[in-house]
Amino acid sequence: MTWSELSQDPSFWVAVSFVVFVGGFGRLLLRRLAGVLDAHRTAVRDELDSAAALHAEAQSLRDRYTDEAAVAEKTASEIRARAQEAAGQIAAESDVRLQAHLSRMRARAAEEIARSEEAARQMYRERVADLVLAASTRLLRERIAPEMQAMLIQQTVDGIGESLRQRQA
C-alpha cells in the first residue's frame, strides 16, 4: 500500500488518531501516574522517617528503662543487704539480751537455792538443838541428882542461848 491509498483509508486515520490520542493521553496519564507514585513514594519515605524516629525514640526509652531497671535492681540489692545486716544485728543483740537474761535468772535461782539451803540448815540446827536439849534434859533427870541437874541445865541453856546469839550475829 502506498501513501495515497493509505491516507484515504479511514481505518488508517482511526488508527493514527488512536495512536495520537493514546500517546497524548498516555503521556498525561503517565505524568499523573508519576505524580501519584512520587506522592506515594514521599508518603512512604515520610512514614519510614517517622518509623525511624519512633524506633530511635523507642530505643532511647528502652535504654533509659534498662538503666532505671539496673539502678532499681542495685538499690534493691543495697536495701536487701542493709536489711540482712540489720537482721543480723538484731539477732546478735537479741542473743546478747537473752544470755544476759538467762544469766540473771541463773543468779536469782542460785541465790534462791542458797537461801533455801541456809534456811534448811538453820531449821535442821534448831531441830537438832531441840532434840539435844530434850535428850540432855531427859538424861540429866534420870541419872543426875536434882541439884546437879538444875545447875547443868542452867549452864546448858546459857551456853545454847549464847551460841545461838553468836550465830545470828
Contacts in CASP RR format, 6 or more apart in sequence:
PFRMAT RR
TARGET T0000
AUTHOR 0000-0000-0000
METHOD contacts of the structure
MODEL  1
MTWSELSQDPSFWVAVSFVVFVGGFGRLLLRRLAGVLDAHRTAVRDELDS
AAALHAEAQSLRDRYTDEAAVAEKTASEIRARAQEAAGQIAAESDVRLQA
HLSRMRARAAEEIARSEEAARQMYRERVADLVLAASTRLLRERIAPEMQA
MLIQQTVDGIGESLRQRQA
1 9 0 8 1.000
6 12 0 8 1.000
7 13 0 8 1.000
125 167 0 8 1.000
129 160 0 8 1.000
129 164 0 8 1.000
133 156 0 8 1.000
133 157 0 8 1.000
133 160 0 8 1.000
136 153 0 8 1.000
136 156 0 8 1.000
137 153 0 8 1.000
140 148 0 8 1.000
140 149 0 8 1.000
140 152 0 8 1.000
140 153 0 8 1.000
141 149 0 8 1.000
144 152 0 8 1.000
END
